[in-house]
Amino acid sequence: MAGEDALEPSRRLVLPVNIAGGDASGLSPSVDMTNFVLTGVLIPTVLTGTALTFQAASPAAKDKDKADYFNLFDSAGAEVSVTVAGLRYVAFTQAHSELFKAVNYLKVRSGTAASPTTEAANRTLYLIGAVKF
């Protein structure tokens, strides 16, 4: 049957994330991804930045709002970055999704750690996640 492999609604996450316009850090508030792995992002509006990067909390953190956050890099030393534009659904490759399996708490940044993008207005993005197995 078509769609047999699709996740049931209870087995996926669609989580709104806000990036405040005028915020020079370009960072969203923290989100709890403890039971989900990031598989994509929906950008239903215009976006000033052309890349999204991420900060992850220490794995020992018990509270997303009190955790220390670190810029997310892969094992080759590259900042984890996704090229984006407004009005798009960006599905992550399996390799990108694998990088998020150990992340419990996450922040999303417009731009990079070295050059964050100040969004021109408030932006709401939607993180898409699948249940961690």
N, CA, C and O atoms as CSV, one atom per row, in Angstrom:
chain,resi,resn,atom,element,x,y,z
A,1,MET,N,N,0.840,-1.171,0.000
A,1,MET,CA,C,0.000,0.000,0.000
A,1,MET,C,C,0.892,1.243,0.000
A,1,MET,O,O,1.893,1.285,0.715
A,2,ALA,N,N,0.542,2.241,-0.784
A,2,ALA,CA,C,1.309,3.475,-0.865
A,2,ALA,C,C,1.309,4.161,0.493
A,2,ALA,O,O,0.295,4.196,1.191
A,3,GLY,N,N,2.463,4.705,0.853
A,3,GLY,CA,C,2.574,5.426,2.114
A,3,GLY,C,C,2.749,4.537,3.325
A,3,GLY,O,O,2.728,5.022,4.456
A,4,GLU,N,N,2.920,3.244,3.108
A,4,GLU,CA,C,3.048,2.314,4.215
A,4,GLU,C,C,4.241,2.637,5.104
A,4,GLU,O,O,4.208,2.393,6.310
A,5,ASP,N,N,5.299,3.190,4.502
A,5,ASP,CA,C,6.497,3.504,5.260
A,5,ASP,C,C,6.439,4.878,5.922
A,5,ASP,O,O,7.342,5.231,6.679
A,6,ALA,N,N,5.403,5.651,5.653
A,6,ALA,CA,C,5.304,6.988,6.229
A,6,ALA,C,C,5.106,6.890,7.736
A,6,ALA,O,O,4.475,5.957,8.232
A,7,LEU,N,N,5.645,7.852,8.447
A,7,LEU,CA,C,5.483,7.862,9.891
A,7,LEU,C,C,4.055,8.230,10.266
A,7,LEU,O,O,3.444,9.104,9.651
A,8,GLU,N,N,3.544,7.569,11.257
A,8,GLU,CA,C,2.244,7.945,11.798
A,8,GLU,C,C,2.399,9.313,12.455
A,8,GLU,O,O,3.491,9.639,12.918
A,9,PRO,N,N,1.348,10.118,12.511
A,9,PRO,CA,C,1.467,11.440,13.124
A,9,PRO,C,C,2.060,11.411,14.525
A,9,PRO,O,O,2.781,12.336,14.897
A,10,SER,N,N,1.780,10.382,15.309
A,10,SER,CA,C,2.314,10.311,16.668
A,10,SER,C,C,3.795,9.967,16.689
A,10,SER,O,O,4.421,10.021,17.747
A,11,ARG,N,N,4.363,9.616,15.552
A,11,ARG,CA,C,5.767,9.229,15.490
A,11,ARG,C,C,6.627,10.279,14.798
A,11,ARG,O,O,7.778,10.010,14.451
A,12,ARG,N,N,6.076,11.468,14.597
A,12,ARG,CA,C,6.868,12.558,14.032
A,12,ARG,C,C,6.569,13.835,14.816
A,12,ARG,O,O,5.578,13.931,15.539
A,13,LEU,N,N,7.437,14.782,14.651
A,13,LEU,CA,C,7.334,16.031,15.376
A,13,LEU,C,C,7.384,17.178,14.380
A,13,LEU,O,O,8.234,17.202,13.490
A,14,VAL,N,N,6.478,18.119,14.533
A,14,VAL,CA,C,6.534,19.374,13.786
A,14,VAL,C,C,6.527,20.461,14.852
A,14,VAL,O,O,5.509,20.704,15.501
A,15,LEU,N,N,7.659,21.104,15.022
A,15,LEU,CA,C,7.853,22.002,16.145
A,15,LEU,C,C,8.166,23.413,15.668
A,15,LEU,O,O,9.186,23.621,15.011
A,16,PRO,N,N,7.310,24.396,15.985
A,16,PRO,CA,C,7.611,25.772,15.582
A,16,PRO,C,C,8.783,26.337,16.386
A,16,PRO,O,O,8.888,26.118,17.592
A,17,VAL,N,N,9.652,27.061,15.703
A,17,VAL,CA,C,10.812,27.694,16.321
A,17,VAL,C,C,10.860,29.133,15.837
A,17,VAL,O,O,10.789,29.395,14.636
A,18,ASN,N,N,10.979,30.059,16.770
A,18,ASN,CA,C,10.996,31.479,16.413
A,18,ASN,C,C,12.403,32.047,16.480
A,18,ASN,O,O,13.150,31.782,17.422
A,19,ILE,N,N,12.754,32.832,15.471
A,19,ILE,CA,C,13.981,33.621,15.489
A,19,ILE,C,C,13.532,35.076,15.471
A,19,ILE,O,O,12.880,35.524,14.528
A,20,ALA,N,N,13.882,35.796,16.507
A,20,ALA,CA,C,13.402,37.169,16.659
A,20,ALA,C,C,14.084,38.106,15.669
A,20,ALA,O,O,15.305,38.078,15.508
A,21,GLY,N,N,13.294,38.922,15.021
A,21,GLY,CA,C,13.840,39.945,14.147
A,21,GLY,C,C,14.625,40.956,14.968
A,21,GLY,O,O,14.224,41.310,16.077
A,22,GLY,N,N,15.738,41.418,14.425
A,22,GLY,CA,C,16.564,42.394,15.110
A,22,GLY,C,C,17.522,41.807,16.125
A,22,GLY,O,O,18.334,42.544,16.685
A,23,ASP,N,N,17.460,40.515,16.384
A,23,ASP,CA,C,18.362,39.864,17.338
A,23,ASP,C,C,19.663,39.525,16.621
A,23,ASP,O,O,19.675,38.686,15.720
A,24,ALA,N,N,20.755,40.170,17.013
A,24,ALA,CA,C,22.039,39.993,16.332
A,24,ALA,C,C,22.608,38.584,16.476
A,24,ALA,O,O,23.451,38.180,15.675
A,25,SER,N,N,22.162,37.825,17.485
A,25,SER,CA,C,22.677,36.459,17.648
A,25,SER,C,C,22.078,35.521,16.610
A,25,SER,O,O,22.676,34.497,16.279
A,26,GLY,N,N,20.881,35.870,16.084
A,26,GLY,CA,C,20.202,35.013,15.120
A,26,GLY,C,C,19.705,33.707,15.693
A,26,GLY,O,O,19.271,32.833,14.942
A,27,LEU,N,N,19.755,33.548,17.023
A,27,LEU,CA,C,19.415,32.272,17.659
A,27,LEU,C,C,17.949,32.189,18.083
A,27,LEU,O,O,17.344,33.172,18.511
A,28,SER,N,N,17.406,30.987,17.948
A,28,SER,CA,C,16.075,30.693,18.466
A,28,SER,C,C,16.188,30.353,19.944
A,28,SER,O,O,17.285,30.101,20.442
A,29,PRO,N,N,15.063,30.345,20.645
A,29,PRO,CA,C,15.066,29.756,21.990
A,29,PRO,C,C,15.375,28.259,21.884
A,29,PRO,O,O,15.318,27.679,20.799
A,30,SER,N,N,15.699,27.653,23.006
A,30,SER,CA,C,16.017,26.230,23.006
A,30,SER,C,C,14.764,25.384,22.797
A,30,SER,O,O,13.666,25.751,23.216
A,31,VAL,N,N,14.958,24.248,22.139
A,31,VAL,CA,C,13.865,23.297,21.921
A,31,VAL,C,C,14.297,21.914,22.401
A,31,VAL,O,O,15.471,21.553,22.318
A,32,ASP,N,N,13.353,21.164,22.893
A,32,ASP,CA,C,13.604,19.825,23.423
A,32,ASP,C,C,13.459,18.798,22.303
A,32,ASP,O,O,12.360,18.575,21.795
A,33,MET,N,N,14.562,18.181,21.924
A,33,MET,CA,C,14.569,17.150,20.874
A,33,MET,C,C,14.929,15.784,21.470
A,33,MET,O,O,15.394,14.896,20.754
A,34,THR,N,N,14.715,15.619,22.775
A,34,THR,CA,C,15.142,14.411,23.476
A,34,THR,C,C,14.665,13.132,22.807
A,34,THR,O,O,15.433,12.177,22.693
A,35,ASN,N,N,13.420,13.091,22.364
A,35,ASN,CA,C,12.869,11.858,21.796
A,35,ASN,C,C,12.799,11.859,20.279
A,35,ASN,O,O,12.234,10.945,19.679
A,36,PHE,N,N,13.379,12.893,19.653
A,36,PHE,CA,C,13.278,13.024,18.210
A,36,PHE,C,C,14.633,13.340,17.594
A,36,PHE,O,O,15.500,13.929,18.239
A,37,VAL,N,N,14.803,12.947,16.359
A,37,VAL,CA,C,15.990,13.305,15.589
A,37,VAL,C,C,15.538,14.249,14.471
A,37,VAL,O,O,14.527,14.006,13.812
A,38,LEU,N,N,16.289,15.311,14.271
A,38,LEU,CA,C,15.935,16.314,13.278
A,38,LEU,C,C,16.088,15.742,11.868
A,38,LEU,O,O,17.140,15.210,11.513
A,39,THR,N,N,15.026,15.858,11.074
A,39,THR,CA,C,15.054,15.315,9.705
A,39,THR,C,C,14.788,16.365,8.636
A,39,THR,O,O,14.900,16.084,7.443
A,40,GLY,N,N,14.435,17.575,9.064
A,40,GLY,CA,C,14.193,18.626,8.080
A,40,GLY,C,C,13.709,19.892,8.736
A,40,GLY,O,O,13.516,19.962,9.950
A,41,VAL,N,N,13.517,20.892,7.898
A,41,VAL,CA,C,13.001,22.178,8.373
A,41,VAL,C,C,12.104,22.776,7.292
A,41,VAL,O,O,12.426,22.750,6.104
A,42,LEU,N,N,10.984,23.309,7.735
A,42,LEU,CA,C,10.057,23.984,6.844
A,42,LEU,C,C,10.199,25.483,7.093
A,42,LEU,O,O,10.123,25.949,8.230
A,43,ILE,N,N,10.407,26.225,6.013
A,43,ILE,CA,C,10.557,27.680,6.099
A,43,ILE,C,C,9.422,28.285,5.279
A,43,ILE,O,O,9.567,28.486,4.073
A,44,PRO,N,N,8.284,28.580,5.931
A,44,PRO,CA,C,7.098,29.008,5.193
A,44,PRO,C,C,7.048,30.500,4.874
A,44,PRO,O,O,6.044,30.990,4.357
A,45,THR,N,N,8.107,31.211,5.175
A,45,THR,CA,C,8.132,32.655,4.967
A,45,THR,C,C,9.479,33.054,4.391
A,45,THR,O,O,10.362,32.212,4.229
A,46,VAL,N,N,9.639,34.319,4.084
A,46,VAL,CA,C,10.945,34.786,3.620
A,46,VAL,C,C,11.943,34.672,4.757
A,46,VAL,O,O,11.569,34.659,5.930
A,47,LEU,N,N,13.207,34.591,4.399
A,47,LEU,CA,C,14.275,34.450,5.380
A,47,LEU,C,C,15.427,35.328,4.923
A,47,LEU,O,O,15.793,35.312,3.748
A,48,THR,N,N,15.999,36.091,5.839
A,48,THR,CA,C,17.124,36.957,5.499
A,48,THR,C,C,18.379,36.129,5.279
A,48,THR,O,O,19.116,36.354,4.319
A,49,GLY,N,N,18.625,35.170,6.170
A,49,GLY,CA,C,19.825,34.343,6.084
A,49,GLY,C,C,19.723,33.285,5.001
A,49,GLY,O,O,18.632,32.962,4.531
A,50,THR,N,N,20.881,32.743,4.607
A,50,THR,CA,C,20.910,31.690,3.591
A,50,THR,C,C,21.441,30.372,4.153
A,50,THR,O,O,21.585,29.391,3.424
A,51,ALA,N,N,21.730,30.360,5.455
A,51,ALA,CA,C,22.195,29.133,6.107
A,51,ALA,C,C,21.584,29.053,7.491
A,51,ALA,O,O,21.343,30.070,8.141
A,52,LEU,N,N,21.339,27.837,7.929
A,52,LEU,CA,C,20.969,27.585,9.317
A,52,LEU,C,C,22.091,26.779,9.938
A,52,LEU,O,O,22.586,25.823,9.340
A,53,THR,N,N,22.494,27.167,11.143
A,53,THR,CA,C,23.442,26.389,11.918
A,53,THR,C,C,22.805,26.149,13.278
A,53,THR,O,O,21.696,26.617,13.537
A,54,PHE,N,N,23.492,25.429,14.139
A,54,PHE,CA,C,22.843,24.940,15.345
A,54,PHE,C,C,23.760,25.016,16.554
A,54,PHE,O,O,24.985,24.994,16.437
A,55,GLN,N,N,23.134,25.106,17.710
A,55,GLN,CA,C,23.830,24.935,18.974
A,55,GLN,C,C,23.160,23.776,19.695
A,55,GLN,O,O,21.939,23.623,19.660
A,56,ALA,N,N,23.985,22.960,20.350
A,56,ALA,CA,C,23.489,21.813,21.104
A,56,ALA,C,C,23.899,21.964,22.561
A,56,ALA,O,O,24.973,22.482,22.869
A,57,ALA,N,N,23.032,21.507,23.445
A,57,ALA,CA,C,23.326,21.558,24.874
A,57,ALA,C,C,24.248,20.410,25.246
A,57,ALA,O,O,24.324,19.393,24.557
A,58,SER,N,N,24.930,20.600,26.333
A,58,SER,CA,C,25.732,19.528,26.906
A,58,SER,C,C,24.844,18.298,27.082
A,58,SER,O,O,23.706,18.426,27.535
A,59,PRO,N,N,25.345,17.102,26.730
A,59,PRO,CA,C,24.523,15.889,26.887
A,59,PRO,C,C,24.097,15.623,28.334
A,59,PRO,O,O,23.134,14.894,28.569
A,60,ALA,N,N,24.799,16.200,29.291
A,60,ALA,CA,C,24.448,15.992,30.703
A,60,ALA,C,C,23.347,16.939,31.168
A,60,ALA,O,O,22.853,16.809,32.287
A,61,ALA,N,N,22.964,17.877,30.332
A,61,ALA,CA,C,21.959,18.882,30.729
A,61,ALA,C,C,20.623,18.220,31.031
A,61,ALA,O,O,20.180,17.324,30.312
A,62,LYS,N,N,19.995,18.671,32.092
A,62,LYS,CA,C,18.685,18.149,32.501
A,62,LYS,C,C,17.563,19.134,32.234
A,62,LYS,O,O,16.389,18.766,32.289
A,63,ASP,N,N,17.913,20.401,31.941
A,63,ASP,CA,C,16.920,21.448,31.742
A,63,ASP,C,C,17.360,22.296,30.558
A,63,ASP,O,O,18.435,22.896,30.586
A,64,LYS,N,N,16.542,22.348,29.528
A,64,LYS,CA,C,16.934,23.046,28.298
A,64,LYS,C,C,17.174,24.534,28.511
A,64,LYS,O,O,17.949,25.145,27.775
A,65,ASP,N,N,16.523,25.123,29.504
A,65,ASP,CA,C,16.656,26.556,29.732
A,65,ASP,C,C,17.850,26.923,30.608
A,65,ASP,O,O,18.239,28.089,30.667
A,66,LYS,N,N,18.434,25.935,31.288
A,66,LYS,CA,C,19.587,26.199,32.152
A,66,LYS,C,C,20.866,25.583,31.588
A,66,LYS,O,O,21.922,25.670,32.216
A,67,ALA,N,N,20.783,24.974,30.436
A,67,ALA,CA,C,21.918,24.262,29.857
A,67,ALA,C,C,22.926,25.218,29.232
A,67,ALA,O,O,22.583,26.331,28.834
A,68,ASP,N,N,24.173,24.768,29.154
A,68,ASP,CA,C,25.192,25.466,28.385
A,68,ASP,C,C,25.091,24.948,26.956
A,68,ASP,O,O,24.985,23.742,26.736
A,69,TYR,N,N,25.125,25.855,25.990
A,69,TYR,CA,C,24.999,25.487,24.579
A,69,TYR,C,C,26.327,25.705,23.858
A,69,TYR,O,O,27.080,26.631,24.159
A,70,PHE,N,N,26.585,24.822,22.900
A,70,PHE,CA,C,27.828,24.853,22.134
A,70,PHE,C,C,27.501,24.799,20.650
A,70,PHE,O,O,26.553,24.126,20.245
A,71,ASN,N,N,28.277,25.500,19.842
A,71,ASN,CA,C,28.088,25.423,18.397
A,71,ASN,C,C,28.290,23.985,17.963
A,71,ASN,O,O,29.200,23.315,18.450
A,72,LEU,N,N,27.458,23.501,17.057
A,72,LEU,CA,C,27.463,22.106,16.633
A,72,LEU,C,C,28.396,21.926,15.437
A,72,LEU,O,O,28.215,22.550,14.391
A,73,PHE,N,N,29.398,21.062,15.610
A,73,PHE,CA,C,30.372,20.739,14.568
A,73,PHE,C,C,30.358,19.242,14.318
A,73,PHE,O,O,30.000,18.464,15.203
A,74,ASP,N,N,30.746,18.834,13.114
A,74,ASP,CA,C,30.863,17.408,12.824
A,74,ASP,C,C,32.271,16.936,13.172
A,74,ASP,O,O,33.101,17.737,13.602
A,75,SER,N,N,32.546,15.658,12.994
A,75,SER,CA,C,33.841,15.095,13.388
A,75,SER,C,C,35.000,15.573,12.510
A,75,SER,O,O,36.162,15.389,12.873
A,76,ALA,N,N,34.702,16.178,11.374
A,76,ALA,CA,C,35.749,16.739,10.506
A,76,ALA,C,C,36.065,18.186,10.883
A,76,ALA,O,O,36.937,18.809,10.278
A,77,GLY,N,N,35.362,18.719,11.876
A,77,GLY,CA,C,35.615,20.076,12.333
A,77,GLY,C,C,34.826,21.147,11.604
A,77,GLY,O,O,35.093,22.338,11.769
A,78,ALA,N,N,33.857,20.736,10.798
A,78,ALA,CA,C,33.031,21.707,10.062
A,78,ALA,C,C,31.766,22.002,10.849
A,78,ALA,O,O,31.147,21.102,11.418
A,79,GLU,N,N,31.393,23.266,10.873
A,79,GLU,CA,C,30.134,23.634,11.521
A,79,GLU,C,C,28.985,22.981,10.757
A,79,GLU,O,O,28.944,23.030,9.528
A,80,VAL,N,N,28.057,22.374,11.485
A,80,VAL,CA,C,26.896,21.749,10.851
A,80,VAL,C,C,26.012,22.867,10.318
A,80,VAL,O,O,25.502,23.694,11.074
A,81,SER,N,N,25.842,22.874,9.001
A,81,SER,CA,C,25.151,23.960,8.321
A,81,SER,C,C,24.234,23.402,7.247
A,81,SER,O,O,24.557,22.421,6.578
A,82,VAL,N,N,23.093,24.041,7.098
A,82,VAL,CA,C,22.133,23.655,6.067
A,82,VAL,C,C,21.836,24.902,5.232
A,82,VAL,O,O,21.477,25.947,5.773
A,83,THR,N,N,21.986,24.784,3.922
A,83,THR,CA,C,21.667,25.893,3.031
A,83,THR,C,C,20.159,25.996,2.902
A,83,THR,O,O,19.477,25.007,2.636
A,84,VAL,N,N,19.644,27.204,3.093
A,84,VAL,CA,C,18.191,27.400,3.106
A,84,VAL,C,C,17.797,28.650,2.326
A,84,VAL,O,O,18.637,29.474,1.965
A,85,ALA,N,N,16.531,28.760,2.085
A,85,ALA,CA,C,15.907,29.954,1.526
A,85,ALA,C,C,14.468,29.948,2.016
A,85,ALA,O,O,13.954,28.917,2.451
A,86,GLY,N,N,13.830,31.094,1.943
A,86,GLY,CA,C,12.449,31.166,2.361
A,86,GLY,C,C,11.545,30.374,1.443
A,86,GLY,O,O,11.886,30.102,0.292
A,87,LEU,N,N,10.384,30.007,1.966
A,87,LEU,CA,C,9.355,29.305,1.204
A,87,LEU,C,C,9.829,27.938,0.707
A,87,LEU,O,O,9.565,27.552,-0.431
A,88,ARG,N,N,10.533,27.214,1.579
A,88,ARG,CA,C,11.041,25.882,1.213
A,88,ARG,C,C,10.877,24.891,2.354
A,88,ARG,O,O,10.841,25.256,3.529
A,89,TYR,N,N,10.782,23.642,1.971
A,89,TYR,CA,C,10.890,22.523,2.903
A,89,TYR,C,C,12.234,21.886,2.581
A,89,TYR,O,O,12.456,21.409,1.468
A,90,VAL,N,N,13.119,21.882,3.555
A,90,VAL,CA,C,14.448,21.313,3.351
A,90,VAL,C,C,14.510,19.971,4.086
A,90,VAL,O,O,14.536,19.929,5.316
A,91,ALA,N,N,14.535,18.892,3.330
A,91,ALA,CA,C,14.667,17.554,3.909
A,91,ALA,C,C,16.153,17.251,4.072
A,91,ALA,O,O,16.928,17.409,3.130
A,92,PHE,N,N,16.544,16.819,5.253
A,92,PHE,CA,C,17.945,16.541,5.526
A,92,PHE,C,C,18.352,15.204,4.930
A,92,PHE,O,O,17.552,14.271,4.859
A,93,THR,N,N,19.591,15.125,4.508
A,93,THR,CA,C,20.140,13.848,4.087
A,93,THR,C,C,20.283,12.973,5.332
A,93,THR,O,O,20.254,13.476,6.455
A,94,GLN,N,N,20.434,11.691,5.135
A,94,GLN,CA,C,20.609,10.797,6.268
A,94,GLN,C,C,21.853,11.190,7.062
A,94,GLN,O,O,21.854,11.128,8.291
A,95,ALA,N,N,22.909,11.593,6.361
A,95,ALA,CA,C,24.142,11.996,7.045
A,95,ALA,C,C,23.897,13.206,7.949
A,95,ALA,O,O,24.416,13.256,9.065
A,96,HIS,N,N,23.120,14.170,7.485
A,96,HIS,CA,C,22.802,15.325,8.328
A,96,HIS,C,C,21.965,14.893,9.535
A,96,HIS,O,O,22.249,15.301,10.661
A,97,SER,N,N,20.956,14.086,9.312
A,97,SER,CA,C,20.095,13.645,10.417
A,97,SER,C,C,20.884,12.876,11.467
A,97,SER,O,O,20.617,13.008,12.662
A,98,GLU,N,N,21.846,12.078,11.036
A,98,GLU,CA,C,22.669,11.298,11.969
A,98,GLU,C,C,23.392,12.207,12.962
A,98,GLU,O,O,23.605,11.822,14.112
A,99,LEU,N,N,23.768,13.401,12.528
A,99,LEU,CA,C,24.489,14.334,13.396
A,99,LEU,C,C,23.640,14.802,14.578
A,99,LEU,O,O,24.181,15.271,15.580
A,100,PHE,N,N,22.327,14.680,14.470
A,100,PHE,CA,C,21.427,15.174,15.515
A,100,PHE,C,C,20.949,14.084,16.466
A,100,PHE,O,O,20.210,14.379,17.404
A,101,LYS,N,N,21.348,12.840,16.251
A,101,LYS,CA,C,20.838,11.745,17.090
A,101,LYS,C,C,21.204,11.892,18.562
A,101,LYS,O,O,20.429,11.494,19.432
A,102,ALA,N,N,22.361,12.450,18.848
A,102,ALA,CA,C,22.799,12.575,20.242
A,102,ALA,C,C,22.388,13.904,20.875
A,102,ALA,O,O,22.707,14.162,22.036
A,103,VAL,N,N,21.687,14.744,20.123
A,103,VAL,CA,C,21.305,16.067,20.618
A,103,VAL,C,C,19.955,15.994,21.318
A,103,VAL,O,O,18.963,15.553,20.738
A,104,ASN,N,N,19.934,16.435,22.578
A,104,ASN,CA,C,18.678,16.488,23.319
A,104,ASN,C,C,18.041,17.868,23.257
A,104,ASN,O,O,16.832,17.990,23.064
A,105,TYR,N,N,18.852,18.903,23.419
A,105,TYR,CA,C,18.353,20.269,23.405
A,105,TYR,C,C,19.092,21.045,22.330
A,105,TYR,O,O,20.309,20.925,22.186
A,106,LEU,N,N,18.347,21.841,21.578
A,106,LEU,CA,C,18.878,22.438,20.367
A,106,LEU,C,C,18.429,23.886,20.235
A,106,LEU,O,O,17.320,24.241,20.635
A,107,LYS,N,N,19.296,24.719,19.672
A,107,LYS,CA,C,18.941,26.071,19.239
A,107,LYS,C,C,19.267,26.158,17.751
A,107,LYS,O,O,20.219,25.535,17.279
A,108,VAL,N,N,18.484,26.921,17.028
A,108,VAL,CA,C,18.686,27.110,15.597
A,108,VAL,C,C,19.171,28.541,15.387
A,108,VAL,O,O,18.656,29.482,15.990
A,109,ARG,N,N,20.173,28.685,14.517
A,109,ARG,CA,C,20.714,30.012,14.231
A,109,ARG,C,C,20.545,30.336,12.753
A,109,ARG,O,O,20.790,29.491,11.892
A,110,SER,N,N,20.130,31.552,12.469
A,110,SER,CA,C,20.173,32.061,11.106
A,110,SER,C,C,21.591,32.571,10.891
A,110,SER,O,O,22.053,33.452,11.615
A,111,GLY,N,N,22.281,32.019,9.898
A,111,GLY,CA,C,23.675,32.358,9.663
A,111,GLY,C,C,24.595,31.362,10.329
A,111,GLY,O,O,24.167,30.272,10.709
A,112,THR,N,N,25.847,31.723,10.471
A,112,THR,CA,C,26.846,30.833,11.058
A,112,THR,C,C,27.326,31.388,12.387
A,112,THR,O,O,27.000,32.520,12.743
A,113,ALA,N,N,28.100,30.599,13.122
A,113,ALA,CA,C,28.648,31.071,14.393
A,113,ALA,C,C,29.527,32.296,14.171
A,113,ALA,O,O,29.488,33.242,14.957
A,114,ALA,N,N,30.322,32.280,13.100
A,114,ALA,CA,C,31.219,33.398,12.805
A,114,ALA,C,C,30.485,34.614,12.261
A,114,ALA,O,O,30.945,35.746,12.415
A,115,SER,N,N,29.340,34.378,11.623
A,115,SER,CA,C,28.611,35.469,10.989
A,115,SER,C,C,27.100,35.246,11.097
A,115,SER,O,O,26.447,34.935,10.101
A,116,PRO,N,N,26.536,35.406,12.316
A,116,PRO,CA,C,25.090,35.226,12.465
A,116,PRO,C,C,24.333,36.274,11.656
A,116,PRO,O,O,24.818,37.387,11.448
A,117,THR,N,N,23.146,35.904,11.206
A,117,THR,CA,C,22.318,36.814,10.421
A,117,THR,C,C,21.231,37.408,11.304
A,117,THR,O,O,20.499,36.686,11.981
A,118,THR,N,N,21.139,38.717,11.286
A,118,THR,CA,C,20.047,39.391,11.977
A,118,THR,C,C,18.850,39.379,11.037
A,118,THR,O,O,18.874,40.005,9.978
A,119,GLU,N,N,17.811,38.665,11.430
A,119,GLU,CA,C,16.614,38.606,10.588
A,119,GLU,C,C,15.909,39.959,10.595
A,119,GLU,O,O,15.873,40.642,11.619
A,120,ALA,N,N,15.357,40.336,9.460
A,120,ALA,CA,C,14.700,41.638,9.306
A,120,ALA,C,C,13.398,41.730,10.096
A,120,ALA,O,O,12.961,42.824,10.454
A,121,ALA,N,N,12.781,40.588,10.366
A,121,ALA,CA,C,11.529,40.537,11.120
A,121,ALA,C,C,11.480,39.198,11.852
A,121,ALA,O,O,12.315,38.327,11.611
A,122,ASN,N,N,10.511,39.035,12.738
A,122,ASN,CA,C,10.347,37.749,13.416
A,122,ASN,C,C,10.085,36.656,12.387
A,122,ASN,O,O,9.303,36.850,11.457
A,123,ARG,N,N,10.733,35.513,12.551
A,123,ARG,CA,C,10.562,34.386,11.628
A,123,ARG,C,C,10.165,33.147,12.423
A,123,ARG,O,O,10.710,32.886,13.496
A,124,THR,N,N,9.225,32.399,11.896
A,124,THR,CA,C,8.866,31.111,12.483
A,124,THR,C,C,9.229,30.027,11.488
A,124,THR,O,O,8.749,30.014,10.354
A,125,LEU,N,N,10.080,29.122,11.929
A,125,LEU,CA,C,10.471,27.949,11.153
A,125,LEU,C,C,9.847,26.739,11.836
A,125,LEU,O,O,9.466,26.808,13.004
A,126,TYR,N,N,9.746,25.652,11.119
A,126,TYR,CA,C,9.196,24.423,11.699
A,126,TYR,C,C,10.226,23.318,11.579
A,126,TYR,O,O,10.610,22.918,10.480
A,127,LEU,N,N,10.671,22.826,12.746
A,127,LEU,CA,C,11.586,21.696,12.764
A,127,LEU,C,C,10.779,20.427,12.586
A,127,LEU,O,O,9.737,20.246,13.216
A,128,ILE,N,N,11.265,19.554,11.730
A,128,ILE,CA,C,10.605,18.273,11.477
A,128,ILE,C,C,11.492,17.188,12.080
A,128,ILE,O,O,12.687,17.121,11.793
A,129,GLY,N,N,10.906,16.353,12.905
A,129,GLY,CA,C,11.678,15.306,13.562
A,129,GLY,C,C,10.991,13.963,13.470
A,129,GLY,O,O,9.774,13.868,13.311
A,130,ALA,N,N,11.801,12.930,13.573
A,130,ALA,CA,C,11.302,11.549,13.613
A,130,ALA,C,C,11.677,10.958,14.969
A,130,ALA,O,O,12.689,11.341,15.555
A,131,VAL,N,N,10.880,10.045,15.459
A,131,VAL,CA,C,11.120,9.405,16.744
A,131,VAL,C,C,12.478,8.714,16.733
A,131,VAL,O,O,12.819,8.006,15.786
A,132,LYS,N,N,13.270,8.935,17.827
A,132,LYS,CA,C,14.549,8.233,17.988
A,132,LYS,C,C,14.254,6.789,18.352
A,132,LYS,O,O,13.377,6.513,19.171
A,133,PHE,N,N,14.980,5.881,17.749
A,133,PHE,CA,C,14.792,4.457,18.063
A,133,PHE,C,C,15.917,3.950,18.900
A,133,PHE,O,O,15.934,2.775,19.264
